[in-house]
Amino acid sequence: MMAIILLAVLGGMKLDDWVEGMDFPLFTLLGAVIGVAVGIYYAIRDFTKL
């Protein structure tokens, strides 16, 4: 779960660096939210298989 969130945040940071002219780190924030959502999805899916 931590790896998924970390990859999403780092990807968002790279997108923020690539897109110029933005004062707010939008893609980093979106990456964090999406990473948490996907991480929770995988955790719940894994726990329900038990």
Contacts in CASP RR format, 6 or more apart in sequence:
PFRMAT RR
TARGET T0000
AUTHOR 0000-0000-0000
METHOD contacts of the structure
MODEL  1
MMAIILLAVLGGMKLDDWVEGMDFPLFTLLGAVIGVAVGIYYAIRDFTKL
1 39 0 8 1.000
1 40 0 8 1.000
1 42 0 8 1.000
1 43 0 8 1.000
4 35 0 8 1.000
4 38 0 8 1.000
4 39 0 8 1.000
4 42 0 8 1.000
5 32 0 8 1.000
5 35 0 8 1.000
5 36 0 8 1.000
5 39 0 8 1.000
7 35 0 8 1.000
8 31 0 8 1.000
8 32 0 8 1.000
8 34 0 8 1.000
8 35 0 8 1.000
8 38 0 8 1.000
9 28 0 8 1.000
9 31 0 8 1.000
9 32 0 8 1.000
9 35 0 8 1.000
11 27 0 8 1.000
11 31 0 8 1.000
12 25 0 8 1.000
12 27 0 8 1.000
12 28 0 8 1.000
12 30 0 8 1.000
12 31 0 8 1.000
13 25 0 8 1.000
13 27 0 8 1.000
13 28 0 8 1.000
15 27 0 8 1.000
15 28 0 8 1.000
16 22 0 8 1.000
16 25 0 8 1.000
16 26 0 8 1.000
16 27 0 8 1.000
16 28 0 8 1.000
19 27 0 8 1.000
END
